[in-house]
Amino acid sequence: MLLPEDYIERGEAVPKPSTVESLRRRKEFKGWTWAFAEVDLAKLSSKAFRINLTITAEERCQGPLPISS
């Protein structure tokens, strides 16, 4: 899966956004869990960074994960 900046770096057009429902129906996403997060943009710096989050099935079943700032 490419990110918008990946398309830009390759000189390709960024695809139009998809709905979550259309993505959930795709075979390659079967069993995935989808989540949304509200972000206070006033608290963000201008420096961008990427994170990956991987949790075990046991952690997923325990409810919300604690978030520290």
C-alpha positions as CSV (number, residue, x, y, z in Angstrom):
1,M,0.0,0.0,0.0
2,L,1.5,3.3,-1.0
3,L,1.1,6.6,0.8
4,P,0.2,9.9,-1.0
5,E,3.8,11.0,-0.8
6,D,4.9,7.8,-2.4
7,Y,2.8,8.5,-5.5
8,I,4.1,12.1,-5.6
9,E,7.7,10.9,-5.4
10,R,7.0,8.5,-8.3
11,G,5.4,11.2,-10.4
12,E,2.0,9.4,-10.3
13,A,-1.4,10.8,-9.6
14,V,-2.7,10.3,-6.1
15,P,-5.8,8.0,-6.1
16,K,-9.1,9.4,-5.0
17,P,-10.0,8.5,-1.4
18,S,-12.0,5.4,-0.6
19,T,-14.7,4.9,2.0
20,V,-13.9,2.6,4.9
21,E,-16.8,0.4,3.9
22,S,-15.4,-0.1,0.4
23,L,-11.9,-0.9,1.9
24,R,-13.5,-3.4,4.4
25,R,-15.0,-5.3,1.5
26,R,-11.6,-5.9,-0.2
27,K,-10.2,-9.4,0.1
28,E,-6.7,-8.2,1.2
29,F,-8.2,-6.4,4.2
30,K,-10.2,-9.3,5.5
31,G,-9.9,-9.5,9.3
32,W,-8.4,-6.1,9.7
33,T,-9.5,-3.7,12.5
34,W,-10.2,-0.1,11.5
35,A,-9.9,2.8,13.9
36,F,-10.2,6.6,13.8
37,A,-8.4,9.1,16.0
38,E,-9.2,12.7,16.7
39,V,-6.1,14.9,16.5
40,D,-5.7,18.4,18.0
41,L,-3.8,20.1,15.1
42,A,-2.8,22.9,17.4
43,K,-0.6,20.5,19.4
44,L,1.3,19.2,16.4
45,S,4.8,20.4,15.3
46,S,5.6,21.0,11.7
47,K,8.0,18.0,11.7
48,A,6.4,14.9,10.3
49,F,7.2,11.4,11.3
50,R,5.7,7.9,10.7
51,I,4.8,5.3,13.3
52,N,3.9,1.7,13.0
53,L,1.7,0.1,15.6
54,T,1.5,-3.6,16.0
55,I,-0.5,-5.3,18.8
56,T,-1.1,-8.9,19.6
57,A,-4.6,-10.5,19.5
58,E,-4.6,-10.6,23.3
59,E,-3.9,-6.9,23.6
60,R,-6.6,-6.1,21.1
61,C,-9.1,-7.9,23.2
62,Q,-8.3,-6.0,26.3
63,G,-9.8,-2.7,25.1
64,P,-8.4,0.7,24.4
65,L,-4.6,1.1,24.5
66,P,-3.1,3.8,26.8
67,I,-1.7,6.7,24.9
68,S,1.0,8.9,26.4
69,S,2.1,12.3,25.1
